[in-house]
């Protein structure tokens, strides 16, 4: 066993005793998996994670144990327990966060899932991840009976951090429109259009102005406001559709129209 461990692929593992222990755990777990002994494989992994390996290897063993609990043993409660323990050691471990969120989602444990999303947000992950987490926060808030104001607050943080973020604007539009808050939605679209224009994304800003114009035309019945929005859109990046809409609004402004 010692000779095999010394020539194992992971030569960077501490002392010879560490290498032997690591190799033995890997091989025993492999054998148990092959013969369907998943409970024993999980026990080997849990016991192995308690050994004085370095942090990364301990995390690897714990994560493998959680995967076996969920996927092979179909024991989500045990899987969740292992995941939570692992997150105490490695709060930002992507695989564990994904595995635990899946457990909560499938079990409709939305309060726990909401807490997990907020816990991850507190770690200040990369911008793309923050945006996705807040989108999901808003979705989960609806499932647990959160107020529209709570959902709007989460999504507003997204468009403040990333002006023009389309999925967040779409979600805000759905909430505001369903609540009859068309004036508030118009103000949001205009604000976002102006901020995006300052970032020199003329096409995206024009699209937001066009959405504001369509909203004014169809839901607010405000011809002048729609005209202003369509004109702003055309000045940034004209499209045939918006030019047609602008022509229609101009026609409505003519005397006798």
N, C-alpha and C positions, 0 to 999 in steps of 0.2 A: 504493500500500500504506500509506503514511504517513497519508493522509487517512482511510482505512478504520480504521486502528488508533486514530487520534485520536477517532473517533466510535464506537468499539466500546463494548459494554455495560460493560466493566470499566475505568472511567475512573480507578479508584483505584490502578492499577498504576504505580508509580514514574515513571521518565523516559520520554520519547517512545521511546527505543530499546528500553526494556523492553516498552512496549506493542506496538511493532512486532513484536518477537521473539515475544511471547506470542500475538499475533493470528496470526502466520505459522505457528507450531506448531499451533495449534488448527485452522486451515484445512487445512494439509497433512495432519494426522492424519485429519481428516474425509474428505478426498479419498481417502486410502489405504484407509480403512475401506470407503468406498462401492465401491471397485473391487476389494476383497478383498485388498489389499496389507497384510496384517496384520503381516508381518515388518518391512516398512519403517515402518509406523506405530509399532511397538514401538521401533524404533531411533530414530525421531524423538523419542519420549517420553523414552527413556533419555538421549539426548543433551541434550534440553531440560532435564531435571531437573538436569543437571550445570552448567547456566548459572547465573549469579548472580541468580536470582530470589529473592524472599523465601521463607522456610521453608515457608509454607502452599502456595504454588504449586509449589514443588519436590516436596512430598509428593504433591500432586494428580497431577502428571505421572508420578511413580513408581508410584503406585497404579493409574493407568490402564494403565501398561505391564504391571503384574502381572496385571491383569484380562485383557488381550489374550493374554498368555502362557498363561494357564489356560483361558480360555473359547474363544478363537478359534484359537490355535495348538495347543491340547491338549498343552501342554508343562508339566506340573506341576513338574518339577525346576527349570526356568527361573523359573516363577512363584514357587516357594518361595525361590529365591535372591534374587529382587527383593524379596519380602516381608521376608525376614530383614534385608536391607540397609536397607529402609525402617524397620523396627522399631528399628534402631540409632539412627535420627534421631528417630523418633516412637514410643516404646515402647507408647503407649496408643492408637494409631490404630485405632478400632473396625473399620473396613472391612478393614484389613490383617490384624488378628487373626482376623477371621472367615474371610477368604480363605485364610490359611495353615492355620488349623485344618481347613478343608474339604479342603485338599490332603492333609494328614496323615491325616484320617479316611478319605478315599476310597482312599488308598494303604496303609491299615492300618499306618501309621507311628506306632504307639501310644506308643512311647517318646518320640518327638519331640513328639507331641501332649501327653503328660503334662508334659514340660518346658515347653511353651508355656503350658499352664494355670497351672503354678506360677510361671512368669515374670510372668504377668499378675496373679496374686494378690499378688506382691511389690510391685506398684504401688499396692496398697490401693484398688481401685475401690469403687464404691458398694456398699452392703450387699446389695442384690438380686443384683448381679453376683457378689459374693463367694460367696453361697450357691449360685448356679448353677455357678460354677467348681468348688467343692468337691464338689458332687454329681457333676459330670463327672469330677473327679479320682478319686472312688471307683469310678466305672464303668470308667475306663481302668485303674486298678490291678488290677481283676479280669481285664481282658483281657491284661495283661502278666504275670499270675501273682503279683500282690501278695498278701500275706497278709490274712486277715480283719481282723487287728489294725490293719494300715495303713489299710484302708478305713474301719474304725470310727473311727480317729483323725481322718480328714478330716471325717467326718460329725458327730462329736462337736463339732468346732469350730463347725459350723453351728448346732447346737441350743444351744450356749453363747452364741453371738452373737444368735440369734433363737429363743428358747424357743418350742416348739410348732410349729416349721417342719415342716409335714406331709410334704413329699417326703423330707426327711432322716430323719424318724422312720420313715417307711415303709421306706426303704432299710436303716436300722439294724435294724428288725424282721426284714427278710428275712435279713440276715446272721446275726443272733443266733439266730433261730429255726432256721435251717438248720444251725447249729452246736450246737443243743441247749442254748443258753444262755438258757433260759426265765426263770430267776431273775434274770439280769442284765437281760433285757428288761423284766421287771416293775419292777425298780428304776429303770430309765430312764424308763418311762412314768409312774411315781409322781413321780419328781423333776421331770419336765417338767410334769406336771399341777399340781404345787404352784407352780412358777415362773410358769406361765401364769395361774393363779388370782390371783397377786399383781399381775399386770398388769391385772386386772379383766375379762379375757375369760372370763367364766363359762361360756359355751357351749363354747368350745374346751377349757377345763380339764375340764369335765364329760365331753367326748368322750374325753379321754385317760384319765380315771379309769375310764370304761366299758371302754375297751380293756384296761386293766390287770385289771379284774374278769373280763372274758371270758378273758383269758390264764390267770388263776389257776384259773378254772373248768374250762377245756378242756385245758390243757397241764400245769398244776401240780397239779391236783386238790386245791387248798387252799380249802376251803369258807369258812373264817373270813376268809381274805385276800380272797377274791372278794366276800364280804359287805361288808367294810370299803370296798373300792373302789367297789362299786355304791352304797353309802350316801353316799359322798363325791360321787359323780356326781349323785345325786338332789338332794342339798342345794344344789348349784350351779345345775343346770338340768335338771329332771326330764323324761324322755321316756317314752313308753309302753313302749318296748322295754326300757329299763333298769329301769323299775318291775317289769315282768314277770320279768326276770332276778333282781332283788332278791327278789321273792316266792318264786321257785324256791329260792334259796339259804336263805331263812328257813325254808322247808318242810323242807329237808334238815337244818336245825339242831334241829328239833323231836324230842323223845324218841320213839324207835320208828320214826323216818323211815327 
